[in-house]
Amino acid sequence: MRKPILFLAFLTLATACSPKSETGQGGGMAVYEDPQKRFSCKVPGDWRVREEEPGSVAFFGPPSGSLAFAARVSIDFYARAGSEFASPEKFAQAQVASGAKTTPLLEKTWKGRKAYSFSLVRQLNFQHGGERIRQERREEILLIPVSDGFFAIEHSASPQAQESTAPVFQAVVESFLPST
């Protein structure tokens, strides 16, 4: 009886200590549902979630490794009325006006619907421990129009984390289900 228990204990310990991938997918995918029921999508279960104002959520990861929390995938809803961005085109124009280097806004088909995509590079300045730090961020953005506005799904990462966390962005985009 003692040998099977020791084997199960060893197996449990080995499984718990197994390495996770840099993309965060080692923790498995979980379904995220917006509290306002505007959308759902799949995200890595081990990435941090920060719900901001209604219609806005960000996922940060991967949770460990050399690129810990070097990437963010966010989903924001912009209403057609009363929003700072009335359309995907206005959203893209605002990114250019902010000083980011952007690619042209491209029309594409996403799940049979019209959508738009573009990428950008921006420089961020922040303070850390009294030291001023300048960091480059690369962003891939998909804009999905719906009847009352549009969703912006963004992947923002350091250059080092961009490629390794891109599969997480793709998984969110592929699983994204707007309610409208």
Secondary structure as GFF3:
##gff-version 3
##sequence-region A 1 180
A	DSSP	alpha_helix	2	16	.	.	.	ID=ss1
A	DSSP	three_ten_helix	25	27	.	.	.	ID=ss2
A	DSSP	beta_strand	29	33	.	.	.	ID=ss3
A	DSSP	beta_strand	39	44	.	.	.	ID=ss4
A	DSSP	beta_strand	48	51	.	.	.	ID=ss5
A	DSSP	beta_strand	56	61	.	.	.	ID=ss6
A	DSSP	beta_strand	71	79	.	.	.	ID=ss7
A	DSSP	alpha_helix	88	97	.	.	.	ID=ss8
A	DSSP	beta_strand	101	102	.	.	.	ID=ss9
A	DSSP	beta_strand	106	110	.	.	.	ID=ss10
A	DSSP	beta_strand	113	128	.	.	.	ID=ss11
A	DSSP	beta_strand	131	146	.	.	.	ID=ss12
A	DSSP	beta_strand	149	157	.	.	.	ID=ss13
A	DSSP	alpha_helix	159	175	.	.	.	ID=ss14
A	DSSP	beta_strand	177	178	.	.	.	ID=ss15
###
